[in-house]
Amino acid sequence: MSRIGVFVCHCGLNIAKTVRVSELAQFAATLPDVVVAKDYKFMCSTPGQEMIANDIKQHKLDRIIVTACSPLMHEQTFRKVLAASGLNQYLLTIVNIREQVSWVTHDIEEGTAKAKALLNGAVYRARLLAPLTSRVIDVNPDVMVIGAGIAGIQAALELANTGKKVYLVEKNSTIGGHMAQFDKTFPTLDCSACILTPKMDSILQHKNITMLTSCEVSEVKGFVGNFDITIRQKARYVDHGKCNACLACTEKCPGKGVSEWDEGLVKRKAIYIPFPQAVPQKPVIDRDSCTFFKKGKCRLCEKVCEQKAIDFDQQDTFIQVKAGAVILATGYDLMDTKPLIQYGYGKYPGVYNALEVERLFNSAGPTGGKVTMRDGREPQAIAVLHCIGSRDKNNSEHCSRVCCMYSLKFAHLFKEKTSADVYQFYIDMRAAGKGYEEFYNRIIGEDVKFIRGKGARVAQSPDEEGRLIVEAEDTITGKFIKVPVDMVVLSPAMVPRADSRDIARLFNLSTDKQGFFMERHPKLAPLSTMSEGIFIAGVCQSPKDIPDTVAQANGAAAEALTIVVKDKMELEATTAMVNPASCCACQNCVRVCPYGAPFFNESKGVSEINEALCKGCGLCASVCPSSAIIARHFTNDQVLAEMEGLMEF
Amino acid sequence: MSFEPKILGIACNWCTYTGADLAGTTRLEYPQNLRVVRVMCSSRINPSFIFRAFQLGADGVLVGGCHPGDCHYNTGNLYARRRLAVTRKILEFAGIEPGRFRVEWISASEGNKFAEVVTEFTRQIKNLGPQNKFKISQ
C-alpha cells in the first residue's frame, strides 16, 4: 500500500479554464491509495511547493503526483521538493494537463474527462514506482567551443578568464567568422575589425585556450560531464609548428583561387592567409588551386620557405579531446540568392549580396574601400532590397532580424562614399534594438529614398546598357513603380549552415523547420538543448545581431560553467539492469545497445549492464526475450499499469 | 451519442512528446481521444504494449518517435521501426484492422504535424468504429 498525494495546479486560468480542477482533485481522492488530493492556483510557486512539502510530512506521503504542466517544464522543480522533504525524487509523477490537455481544447467537458484519464493512469503507475539512486560521476573540467565567430570567441574568452581550459574549434583557417568580414557595425558605426581583432588576439595569447583552426568535429562520444570528441584536423600542407609567418611563400605562389574572405570578388593565392589580421597568421595551401597539386610541379613555396615548413605529404589527422560541456556557436550562411532568378544575382554584374557589399566598403577589401562595381564604374543610383528570401513562405518564413539595420547602414555608407541616389525597398522597417530607431531616423535625414514595397524583380534596362530596373509595388501609393539604378544590393535571409543538420546529428540536437538548433525551452532555457551539457549561442539558434549574440555567448559560457565548475555531478538514475535469474544469455542486448553498455559476463553466463555507459533509452529491455532486463522508471509493469489506468476512463 | 474512441499514444520523450507539448504551447486544437504514455525512446516499446493496449480496450494505438536518423539515442528508432513493422503484421494476422495502428515520426519542432496526425487518426478510428476483437471485458 502506498500513500499518494495528488496536487492539481490551476496554472492561473491556463489549466482551470478548460479543466475543472476542483472536480479533478475530488476525483483523485476516490482513486486507490490516494490519501490527500488538493488543487491550488500555482503549484510551482513557493506556497504551492510548501503545501506539497507539508503534506508529505503531515500525511506521511510516499508518492507524489503533480497534475500540472509538462514534465519537461517542472519535473526538476518538484523533484527538488521531494528530495528536500526526505522523499526519493523518483517517486514523483507529473501529469501533463496543460500542454497536452487544457491548451489543446476549448471544451471543458472533454478537457476534464481527458485529465481524469491521465491522472488515473498516473496513480496506477505511481503505485509501482521504486526509489532510485542517482549516479554520481566525475566531471571533466574543460569546455569545447565549436565555431570561432564572435559568439565562440566571446564564450571561449569568458570561460578561459574563469580559469577553465577551453578548446576552440574552427573549420576555417582563421578565427573571426562573419564579423571579421564586416566594415562597420550598426547602429554605432563602430569599425568591426577594431572591436573584433583585439579579441581574436586575446584568443591566441590566452594560456587557457587551445585554438584548433582548420578543424571539424568528426565524432562525439560520451555524455554530459565526460564528452569524448574526435576532431579532424584538415591537412594545411604547412607545418604551423615550423612556420614563422614570414609569408614569403604567399608572394611567390603563382596559383589562383577564389577569395572566400572577399566573397569571391577577387582572387587569392593558392597558399594564403585569408586576410591580413587573420589568427593564426600562418598560411595554408588550398589543394584545389595549387599548381603542384593540379599539375604535379611548381613547389615554389617550398623553395622560398627557409623554415622548411611546407609539407605536401601532410594528411588529415585526428585529435581526441575530452570536455565536460560543449558550446555550439556555428553561425549561419547567407541564403544563396541565385535560385531567386527574378533578382538576377549571378546574371547581372550590378547585383550584389550583402556580404559582398560589406567587402566593398572595407579598406582591406577588393576595392580598397571604394564603392566601384565589377565593371569599374562608380554607381550613380543604388537600390537596397530588403527581405530577399526572408519573410517569404516560399523560402525562409522567419525575419532575419538584422537586414533592416544593415541595409540602413549600407545607405549611410553609400552616401558617405559616393554621390549616388540610394533607394531602400522594404516591407516593414524593423528597428527594435537599443539605438536602432534613432539610427533609422538619422538615415531618414540623410536623403535616402524609402519605398515601402518589396523589390519584386530586377531586369536589364532596355534603354541604357549596364543599367538595371527595379520593379516593385509602392504599397503607400498603391502604384507599381520601376526605378532605374546601376547597382542592386540584396539583403538575403540568414539561413542555417549547410552542414547544420550534420552537426545536430553529431550532438543529438533537434533542429527547427529551417534547420536552426532547437533550444530546450524558447523562454526559460534558450541556450540549453535537449542534450545535457550541450549549449548553443548566436545565429546557429536563430538570426540575431551582434549584441544579442555576445549576450548569448556570455550566457552559454555561464551555463557551461555550471557543469564544469563542479568536480562531480549527478546523472539520471533511470538506467537498465539485468535480473540474472531470468537472463537467457542470448546477448541481444549486447548487440543492439548504441553505447556498448551491456556486456556478457562469461564466468556467470549472463549479460550485465555497465551503468556508467547506460543512457536509459530502454531499447535493451524491449529486445530481451525473457524480460530479464528492467528499464528502471519505465519497467514493463509501470508502463502497462499506466496504460491500464488511461484506458479505464 | 456519437462514438468517442479511446486512443492510446506512446511517445518518445525527445521528439514526439516534445512536439506534442509544442502543439499545446502554440494552442493547436485537436481531438481529446488520445492519451499519451511517455517513454524515453520509441525503442522502449515492446510489441506486448501494443497488444495489451488493444486488450485494454484501445480503439487505436499511435506510436510517435524521432525521425529515422534523428534518434536521441542514435539508432533506437531504427530498431523500433523494424519491430513495429513486424508488430503490424501480427496485428493484421490476428484480425485487427491495420488502420487501428499507426507509427509516425514527429520531431520536437513539429507541433503542427502532431496535431494534424492526431486529428486525422482520430477521424480514421471513428470511421472504423469500436474495437472489440482484442478487448477483454472486465
Chai-1 contact restraints between the chains, C-beta under 6 A:
chainA,res_idxA,chainB,res_idxB,connection_type,confidence,min_distance_angstrom,max_distance_angstrom,comment,restraint_id
A,S70,B,D21,contact,1.0,0.0,6.0,A-B,restraint_1
A,E99,B,D21,contact,1.0,0.0,6.0,A-B,restraint_2
A,E99,B,G24,contact,1.0,0.0,6.0,A-B,restraint_3
A,Q100,B,A20,contact,1.0,0.0,6.0,A-B,restraint_4
A,Q100,B,G24,contact,1.0,0.0,6.0,A-B,restraint_5
A,W103,B,G24,contact,1.0,0.0,6.0,A-B,restraint_6
A,W103,B,R27,contact,1.0,0.0,6.0,A-B,restraint_7
A,V104,B,G24,contact,1.0,0.0,6.0,A-B,restraint_8
A,V104,B,E29,contact,1.0,0.0,6.0,A-B,restraint_9
A,V104,B,Y30,contact,1.0,0.0,6.0,A-B,restraint_10
A,T105,B,Q32,contact,1.0,0.0,6.0,A-B,restraint_11
A,E110,B,Q32,contact,1.0,0.0,6.0,A-B,restraint_12
A,K114,B,Q32,contact,1.0,0.0,6.0,A-B,restraint_13
A,A117,B,R35,contact,1.0,0.0,6.0,A-B,restraint_14
A,N508,B,H72,contact,1.0,0.0,6.0,A-B,restraint_15
A,S510,B,S107,contact,1.0,0.0,6.0,A-B,restraint_16
A,S510,B,A108,contact,1.0,0.0,6.0,A-B,restraint_17
A,D512,B,S109,contact,1.0,0.0,6.0,A-B,restraint_18
A,K513,B,S109,contact,1.0,0.0,6.0,A-B,restraint_19
A,M518,B,A108,contact,1.0,0.0,6.0,A-B,restraint_20
A,M518,B,S109,contact,1.0,0.0,6.0,A-B,restraint_21
A,M530,B,W14,contact,1.0,0.0,6.0,A-B,restraint_22
A,P594,B,Y73,contact,1.0,0.0,6.0,A-B,restraint_23
A,P594,B,N74,contact,1.0,0.0,6.0,A-B,restraint_24
A,P594,B,T75,contact,1.0,0.0,6.0,A-B,restraint_25
A,G616,B,M40,contact,1.0,0.0,6.0,A-B,restraint_26
A,C617,B,M40,contact,1.0,0.0,6.0,A-B,restraint_27
A,C617,B,C41,contact,1.0,0.0,6.0,A-B,restraint_28
A,C617,B,S43,contact,1.0,0.0,6.0,A-B,restraint_29
A,C617,B,Y73,contact,1.0,0.0,6.0,A-B,restraint_30
A,C617,B,G76,contact,1.0,0.0,6.0,A-B,restraint_31
A,G618,B,M40,contact,1.0,0.0,6.0,A-B,restraint_32
A,G618,B,C41,contact,1.0,0.0,6.0,A-B,restraint_33
A,G618,B,R44,contact,1.0,0.0,6.0,A-B,restraint_34
A,L619,B,S43,contact,1.0,0.0,6.0,A-B,restraint_35
A,L619,B,G76,contact,1.0,0.0,6.0,A-B,restraint_36
A,S622,B,R44,contact,1.0,0.0,6.0,A-B,restraint_37
A,S622,B,N46,contact,1.0,0.0,6.0,A-B,restraint_38
A,F634,B,V39,contact,1.0,0.0,6.0,A-B,restraint_39
A,F634,B,R44,contact,1.0,0.0,6.0,A-B,restraint_40
A,L640,B,R52,contact,1.0,0.0,6.0,A-B,restraint_41
A,E642,B,V37,contact,1.0,0.0,6.0,A-B,restraint_42
A,M643,B,A53,contact,1.0,0.0,6.0,A-B,restraint_43
A,E644,B,L56,contact,1.0,0.0,6.0,A-B,restraint_44
A,L646,B,R35,contact,1.0,0.0,6.0,A-B,restraint_45
A,M647,B,K6,contact,1.0,0.0,6.0,A-B,restraint_46
A,M647,B,L56,contact,1.0,0.0,6.0,A-B,restraint_47
A,M647,B,G57,contact,1.0,0.0,6.0,A-B,restraint_48
A,M647,B,A58,contact,1.0,0.0,6.0,A-B,restraint_49
